[in-house]
Amino acid sequence: MLASFGIGNMTQSNTVATSVEESFGVPVWIVGLVLAVATGAVLIGGIRSIGKVTAGFVPLMIVLYVVASWCCW
């Protein structure tokens, strides 16, 4: 139970880094650094910053989902 607090995030960041490396050739450590800086900036900004970031991601995710489903259909 205690390990679940860190393992979930590490697994997700590892999957993102590996996928970006395989798809675009970006080294894993650069992806990890970008993810760490982005996460730190959001967390330091507080709850308002988290709300702004997620409010920006939701429309982007909708558009990407619709485009991906339309292109692959």
Secondary structure as UniProt FT lines:
FT   TURN            2..3
FT   HELIX           4..24
FT   HELIX           28..71
//
